[in-house]
């Protein structure tokens, strides 16, 4: 294995180490204080300053910009929203189409903003070969899922079926029986994006303090070890890294996600694999394997997330040799042409999952608190959408985003955003889901009928599905 095998590939693309920003060492005031310099916090700051340039916005970061999931993820920009059906299930068909349109158009809007602001983040809209079926039993499962996407409000033009031949024209997976093509998906270098965004918001007048861990959030004040920020509005933008804030952690818990990156592949090997337009890809396993072709010709590949007892977030980025080897084997099984290709990087982090699978943007004006999260692994795009939403809500703008079903103002969220159960119930549920999915896949691999999950597991699946995947 290469000497850099335990390093986050994205950080190696930044060239010189991004400059350090001073920590907070005084008691200051701001119109809005944001805790967390990741995508959610920085997009919220960006839109606040674009809409209200005179607003004083301060961002506090416990480590460095992009330390959490924003600098470590798999780089998918998805024109869908995990758990969207839980938000729009009771809406009319026309209202569902409107919501799906907003979510899908969010991908193009991210690309437009990056181009407008000159943020070079390798944004590439190549769509996604989503849920490629490799066992015949998966064909019916994925066709049902495609129908579900259409019922939600996604159009046939945006989401359509690929038969085996059409799939092979795009990518040559082992035993590719067919799959879903989702047009509204892009890929990005998340480290370049989060660092470029930080530099842009600073030019707009936002102050970012690194190495300034928030210790308490209460009574319109954020306290750090050496200073504080008084503000009528505090935004908690920590998502899967809210360990210190019990009130937020009860609603969104961290789940681990591990990723590897190959060495750059030769042109001849890419011709054998396909993926000419650099689409993202995922197979149809419930234990999802996903990846994409990076700008410099590698495959970035993630698989088999997991939940740690006690809802502990992953602070460090390193993963073990066994974890890297397992993901390498899954990748080669999916794309046999990669046999012998060197894995140069492996890293991990945490993403946030809400109890009832409802990604949310919440504003509690009476208590001066706002938050967004629960993205269930689709946060690169969702954080932009929800950052825009939070900015509109904070500024009391009556916009389409502020009226979306994921936007909760004041007390309206309390019945919808539930708390997680105590341990060991969470951990036992995660293990049950994982083992049931693994058993189902093992049966499919041997060509035997694969029963659906037992009804007793279905409710747990509703809570854990996307992450355990």
C-alpha positions in Angstrom: 0.0 0.0 0.0 1.1 3.6 -0.8 2.6 5.6 2.1 -0.3 8.0 1.8 -2.9 5.3 2.2 -4.3 6.7 5.4 -4.6 10.3 4.1 -7.7 12.0 2.8 -7.2 12.3 -0.9 -9.1 15.5 -1.2 -6.7 17.4 1.1 -3.8 16.4 -1.1 -5.3 18.3 -4.0 -5.2 21.7 -2.2 -1.6 22.3 -2.9 -0.2 24.5 -0.1 -1.8 24.0 3.2 -4.7 26.5 3.6 -3.8 29.4 5.8 -4.7 29.2 9.5 -7.2 31.6 10.9 -6.9 33.2 14.4 -8.9 31.6 17.2 -11.4 33.6 19.2 -9.7 35.3 22.1 -12.1 38.0 23.1 -15.8 38.6 23.9 -17.4 40.0 20.8 -20.9 40.6 19.4 -22.4 39.7 16.0 -25.8 39.8 14.3 -25.5 36.1 13.6 -23.1 33.6 15.1 -22.6 30.3 13.3 -21.0 27.3 14.9 -19.3 25.1 12.4 -17.3 26.1 9.3 -18.5 23.3 7.0 -20.9 23.4 4.1 -24.0 24.2 6.2 -22.4 27.0 8.2 -20.6 28.6 5.2 -23.5 28.5 2.8 -25.7 30.1 5.5 -23.1 32.8 5.9 -22.8 33.3 2.2 -26.5 33.8 1.6 -26.9 36.0 4.6 -24.2 38.3 3.4 -25.5 38.3 -0.2 -29.0 39.2 1.0 -28.0 41.5 3.8 -24.4 42.8 3.2 -24.4 45.0 6.4 -25.1 42.0 8.7 -22.3 41.1 11.1 -21.7 37.3 10.7 -19.1 35.4 12.8 -18.3 31.7 12.2 -16.7 29.6 14.9 -14.9 26.3 14.0 -13.6 23.8 16.5 -10.7 22.7 14.3 -10.1 24.0 10.8 -12.4 24.9 7.9 -13.9 21.7 6.5 -12.6 19.5 9.3 -15.9 17.5 9.5 -17.9 15.7 6.8 -17.6 18.7 4.4 -13.9 18.0 3.7 -14.1 14.2 3.8 -17.2 13.0 1.9 -17.5 11.0 -1.4 -18.1 14.2 -3.5 -21.7 13.4 -4.7 -24.0 16.4 -5.4 -27.4 14.7 -5.5 -30.5 16.3 -6.9 -32.7 14.4 -4.4 -33.2 14.5 -0.7 -32.9 11.6 1.6 -36.3 11.1 3.3 -38.0 13.5 0.9 -41.1 11.4 0.9 -41.6 12.0 4.6 -41.8 15.7 3.9 -44.1 15.6 0.9 -46.2 12.5 1.4 -49.3 14.5 2.2 -48.9 17.0 -0.5 -50.8 17.1 -3.9 -49.1 15.8 -7.0 -48.4 19.3 -8.2 -46.9 20.4 -4.9 -44.7 17.3 -4.9 -43.5 18.1 -8.3 -42.7 21.6 -7.1 -40.6 20.3 -4.2 -38.8 17.8 -6.4 -38.1 20.5 -8.9 -36.5 22.7 -6.2 -34.3 19.8 -5.0 -33.3 18.8 -8.5 -32.6 22.4 -9.7 -30.3 22.8 -6.6 -27.6 20.9 -8.4 -27.5 23.4 -11.3 -27.7 26.3 -8.8 -24.6 25.0 -7.0 -22.8 24.8 -10.3 -23.9 28.3 -11.2 -22.7 29.8 -7.9 -19.4 28.1 -8.1 -18.9 29.5 -11.6 -20.1 33.0 -10.6 -17.8 33.1 -7.6 -14.8 31.6 -9.4 -14.6 28.6 -6.9 -12.7 25.9 -8.7 -13.9 22.7 -7.2 -14.0 20.2 -10.1 -17.8 20.4 -10.4 -18.9 18.0 -13.1 -22.5 17.2 -13.9 -22.3 13.8 -15.3 -25.5 12.3 -13.8 -25.4 9.1 -11.8 -25.8 5.4 -12.7 -27.9 4.9 -9.6 -28.6 1.4 -8.2 -27.1 -0.7 -10.9 -28.7 -4.2 -10.4 -26.1 -7.0 -10.4 -28.4 -9.8 -9.2 -31.7 -10.6 -11.0 -33.8 -10.2 -7.8 -32.5 -6.6 -7.7 -34.1 -5.6 -11.0 -37.7 -5.6 -9.6 -36.5 -3.8 -6.5 -34.9 -1.0 -8.5 -37.8 -0.7 -10.9 -40.1 -0.3 -7.9 -37.7 2.4 -6.6 -37.8 4.2 -10.0 -41.6 4.2 -9.8 -41.3 5.6 -6.3 -39.1 8.5 -7.7 -41.6 9.3 -10.3 -44.4 9.2 -7.8 -42.5 11.7 -5.6 -42.4 14.1 -8.6 -39.2 13.4 -10.4 -39.6 13.5 -14.2 -38.9 10.7 -16.6 -36.3 12.9 -18.2 -34.5 13.2 -14.9 -34.8 9.6 -13.8 -35.2 6.7 -16.2 -34.3 3.0 -16.6 -31.2 1.7 -18.3 -31.4 -1.9 -19.6 -28.3 -4.1 -19.6 -27.0 -2.9 -22.9 -27.6 0.8 -22.1 -25.9 0.3 -18.8 -22.9 -1.4 -20.4 -22.5 1.6 -22.8 -22.0 3.9 -19.8 -20.1 1.6 -17.4 -19.0 -2.0 -17.5 -19.9 -3.5 -14.2 -19.7 -7.1 -13.5 -23.2 -8.7 -14.1 -24.8 -5.3 -14.8 -28.5 -6.3 -15.4 -29.8 -2.7 -15.6 -30.2 0.3 -13.4 -31.5 3.9 -12.9 -30.0 6.9 -14.5 -30.5 10.1 -12.5 -29.6 13.1 -14.6 -29.6 15.7 -11.8 -26.4 14.5 -10.1 -22.9 16.1 -10.2 -19.6 15.4 -8.5 -17.2 17.8 -6.8 -14.0 18.0 -4.9 -15.4 18.8 -1.5 -12.1 20.1 0.1 -11.7 22.6 -2.7 -15.3 23.6 -2.4 -15.3 24.2 1.3 -12.0 26.1 1.3 -13.0 28.1 -1.7 -16.3 29.0 -0.1 -14.6 30.0 3.1 -12.3 32.4 1.3 -15.3 33.9 -0.6 -17.4 34.5 2.5 -14.4 36.2 4.2 -14.2 38.5 1.2 -17.9 39.3 1.8 -17.0 40.4 5.3 -17.6 37.2 7.4 -15.2 36.6 10.2 -14.1 32.9 10.7 -12.3 31.8 13.9 -10.6 28.4 13.7 -9.5 26.4 16.8 -12.5 28.0 18.6 -14.5 25.1 19.9 -18.0 26.2 21.1 -18.5 24.8 24.6 -22.0 26.1 25.3 -24.8 27.6 23.3 -27.4 29.3 25.4 -29.1 32.6 26.1 -27.9 34.3 22.9 -24.3 33.5 23.6 -21.7 31.1 22.4 -18.9 30.4 24.8 -15.4 29.1 23.8 -12.4 28.5 26.1 -11.0 32.0 25.5 -13.8 34.1 24.3 -17.5 34.4 23.5 -19.9 35.7 20.9 -23.1 37.4 21.9 -25.8 37.3 19.2 -29.6 37.4 18.8 -29.3 34.4 16.5 -27.1 31.4 16.8 -26.9 28.8 14.1 -25.7 25.3 15.1 -24.2 23.9 11.9 -22.4 20.9 13.3 -24.6 18.1 11.7 -22.8 14.8 12.6 -20.4 16.5 14.9 -22.7 17.9 17.6 -21.1 15.8 20.4 -20.9 18.6 22.9 -24.5 19.9 22.4 -26.9 17.4 24.0 -30.1 19.1 22.8 -28.9 18.8 19.1 -27.3 15.4 19.5 -30.6 13.9 20.7 -32.1 14.7 17.3 -29.2 14.0 14.9 -26.7 11.2 15.5 -23.4 10.5 13.7 -22.9 7.5 11.4 -19.5 6.5 10.0 -18.7 6.6 6.3 -15.4 5.3 4.9 -13.9 6.1 1.5 -10.9 5.0 -0.6 -9.2 6.4 -3.7 -7.3 4.5 -6.3 -4.1 5.7 -8.1 -4.8 7.6 -11.4 -6.0 5.1 -14.0 -4.5 4.9 -17.5 -6.5 6.0 -20.6 -6.6 2.3 -21.7 -8.1 1.2 -18.4 -10.7 4.0 -18.6 -11.7 2.8 -22.1 -12.2 -0.6 -20.7 -14.3 0.7 -17.8 -16.3 3.3 -19.6 -17.7 6.3 -17.7 -16.8 8.7 -20.4 -19.0 11.6 -19.0 -17.7 10.9 -15.5 -21.0 9.8 -14.0 -21.3 8.9 -10.4 -22.3 5.3 -9.8 -23.8 3.1 -7.1 -24.8 -0.6 -7.2 -28.2 -1.8 -6.0 -27.0 -3.4 -2.8 -28.9 -2.2 0.3 -25.4 -2.0 1.7 -24.6 0.6 -0.8 -21.3 0.8 -2.7 -20.8 4.2 -4.5 -18.2 6.1 -6.3 -17.1 8.3 -9.2 -14.3 9.3 -11.5 -12.2 12.1 -10.1 -10.9 15.0 -12.2 -7.4 13.5 -12.2 -8.7 10.0 -13.3 -8.9 8.1 -10.1 -11.9 6.2 -8.7 -13.2 7.6 -5.4 -15.2 4.8 -3.8 -17.2 4.5 -0.5 -19.0 1.5 1.0 -20.5 0.0 4.1 -21.1 2.8 6.6 -21.6 1.8 10.2 -22.9 3.1 13.5 -20.6 3.3 16.6 -22.1 2.5 20.0 -22.9 5.7 21.9 -23.3 7.8 18.8 -19.6 8.8 18.7 -18.5 10.9 15.8 -15.2 10.2 14.0 -12.8 13.0 14.8 -9.7 11.5 13.1 -9.7 10.7 9.4 -7.5 7.6 9.3 -9.0 4.1 8.7 -7.3 0.8 9.1 -5.7 -1.5 6.5 -8.5 -4.0 6.9 -11.1 -1.4 6.1 -9.2 -0.2 3.1 -8.7 -3.8 1.8 -12.4 -4.6 2.2 -13.5 -1.6 0.1 -10.8 -2.4 -2.4 -12.2 -6.0 -2.8 -15.8 -4.6 -3.2 -14.6 -2.2 -5.9 -12.8 -4.9 -7.8 -15.8 -7.2 -7.6 -17.9 -4.4 -9.1 -15.3 -3.4 -11.7 -13.1 -6.4 -12.4 -10.9 -4.4 -14.7 -9.4 -2.8 -11.6 -7.7 -6.0 -10.4 -4.1 -5.0 -9.5 -4.8 -1.2 -9.3 -3.2 0.4 -6.3 -5.2 2.0 -3.6 -3.5 5.3 -2.6 -5.8 6.8 0.0 -8.3 5.8 2.6 -10.2 8.0 5.1 -13.4 8.3 7.0 -15.7 10.7 8.8 -19.3 11.0 10.2 -22.6 12.1 8.6 -25.8 13.0 10.5 -29.0 11.1 10.6 -32.3 12.4 12.1 -34.5 10.0 14.1 -37.5 10.0 11.8 -35.3 10.5 8.6 -36.4 14.1 8.1 -33.5 16.4 7.0 -34.5 19.8 8.4 -33.9 23.5 8.6 -35.2 24.8 12.0 -35.6 28.3 13.3 -36.6 29.0 16.9 -36.7 32.8 17.0 -37.9 33.0 20.6 -34.7 31.2 21.8 -32.5 32.7 19.1 -31.4 29.3 17.7 -31.4 27.8 14.3 -30.0 24.6 12.9 -30.0 22.3 9.8 -29.0 18.8 9.2 -29.9 15.1 9.2 -28.8 14.9 5.6 -28.2 11.1 5.7 -25.1 11.2 3.5 -26.4 13.6 0.9 -25.2 16.7 2.5 -23.0 18.3 -0.2 -26.1 19.4 -2.1 -28.6 19.5 0.8 -26.4 21.8 2.9 -26.5 24.4 0.1 -30.3 24.1 -0.2 -30.8 24.3 3.6 -28.2 27.0 4.0 -30.2 29.1 1.6 -33.4 28.2 3.4 -31.9 29.2 6.8 -30.8 32.5 5.5 -34.3 33.3 4.2 -35.9 32.2 7.5 -33.4 34.2 9.6 -34.0 37.3 7.5 -37.8 36.7 7.6 -38.1 36.6 3.8 -41.4 35.1 2.5 -39.8 32.9 -0.2 -40.5 29.6 -1.8 -37.7 28.0 0.1 -38.9 29.3 3.5 -42.3 27.7 2.7 -40.8 24.3 1.8 -41.9 21.4 4.0 -38.3 20.9 5.4 -38.4 24.5 6.8 -39.7 24.6 10.4 -40.3 27.9 12.1 -40.6 28.3 15.9 -42.7 25.5 17.5 -43.8 23.7 14.3 -40.8 21.3 14.4 -41.4 19.9 17.8 -43.8 17.2 16.8 -41.9 16.3 13.6 -38.2 16.2 14.6 -38.1 13.3 17.1 -35.5 12.3 19.6 -33.4 9.2 19.2 -33.9 6.3 21.6 -31.3 5.6 24.3 -28.6 3.0 23.9 -28.4 0.1 23.5 -31.6 0.3 21.3 -29.9 2.4 18.6 -26.9 0.1 18.3 -29.0 -3.1 18.3 -31.3 -1.7 15.6 -28.2 -0.8 13.5 -26.8 -4.3 13.9 -30.1 -6.0 13.0 -30.5 -3.9 9.8 -26.9 -4.6 8.7 -27.1 -8.3 9.2 -30.4 -8.6 7.5 -29.2 -6.7 4.5 -26.0 -8.8 4.3 -28.0 -12.0 4.5 -30.3 -10.9 1.8 -27.4 -10.1 -0.5 -25.7 -13.4 0.2 -28.9 -15.2 -0.9 -29.0 -13.1 -4.1 -25.3 -13.9 -4.8 -26.1 -17.6 -4.7 -29.1 -17.2 -7.0 -31.6 -18.1 -4.2 -34.8 -16.2 -3.5 -34.2 -13.2 -1.2 -37.0 -12.6 1.2 -38.0 -9.1 2.1 -37.0 -7.7 5.5 -39.1 -9.1 8.3 -41.9 -6.7 9.4 -40.2 -6.3 12.8 -37.2 -4.8 11.1 -39.0 -2.6 8.7 -39.6 0.3 11.1 -35.9 0.2 12.1 -35.0 0.2 8.4 -37.1 3.4 8.0 -34.8 5.1 10.5 -31.5 3.6 9.5 -31.8 2.6 5.9 -29.7 5.3 4.1 -26.9 5.3 6.6 -26.4 1.6 7.1 -26.4 1.5 3.3 
